[in-house]
């Protein structure tokens, strides 16, 4: 499946790396009050936080609701761009039969 074209500059980093990169902490949680092993979600732009995410399986067990072998979870913050990306993905990947 073609997920790659929608990957945004998003990564999970440790506090020490964030400090090394010169990232400023949130005013309510200064670096010294944070657990050093905490993972920090780093994005280039705020719009990248709610990217289109398609993943096999689901957070919740849906086996009682569906007998389909392939179940995917779709998460995104609604926007015209994200909706177009989802429709493009579906058009490219849905096969009859």
N, C-alpha and C positions, 0 to 999 in steps of 0.2 A: 504494500500500500504506500501511497505517496504522501507521507506526513511531512517530509523534509522541507518542502517549500514554505511551510508555515511556522517553522521553528524561529522563535524570537530570541533576542539576546537576553537569556534568562539563565541564571545559575544559582546553585546553592553553595554558599561559602561559609567557612568558619570565621568567628569573630576576629582572630588574629590576621587573617588574610584581608578582611574588610579594613582593619586599621592600617595595614601595610599599603593598601590601595588608596588610602586617604579618604575613605568613605566616612561621612559624618554620621554619628548615631542619632537616633530619634531623641528629641529633647526630653521625653519622659523616661527613657531607658539609656542612660549613659553607658559607655563601654565597661566601666568599672563595676557597674551593677548587674551586668549580664553574665550568664554562665559561659565560660570560655569555650565550652564544647557545643554551644548552641549553633544551629544551622541558620544562616541568614539568607533570605531570598533576595537576590540582587538582579535588578532589571535596569536597562538603559533608560526607558521611558515609562511613565506611569501607565500608559495605554497597554504596555506589554504584560501587565499583571493578569489580565483576564483573557489570555490568548485561547484560541480554539484548541482543545485537548480531546483527542479521541484515543481511547485505550480499550484493549481487550479485557473482558470481564468487567465487573462492577464493584463498587465499594460495598454494596449490600448484596446479600445472597438473594437472587431472584429465581432460583430453581423452582420454587413453588408457583411461580407465575408464568413460566415459559419453559417449553421443552426444546427450544432451539439450541443447537450445538454451539453456535457462535453468537455471543452477546457482547455488545460494546457499550461503553459509557461515553456520553458526549457532554462536555462541560465548556461553557464559554459565557462571557458577559455579552448580552445582546448588543450588536452594532450592525450596521449595514455591511461592513467589511467582513465580519465574522460569519454572518449569514451567507454571504456570497461564497466564502471559503468552504463552508459546510456543504452547500449545494453543489459546488464544483467537485468536492471530494465524493459525494454520493453519486453524481453523474459518471465519474470516472471509475467507480469501484463496484457499483451494484450490477449484478449479472442475473439474468432470468434463469430459472430452473433450479 
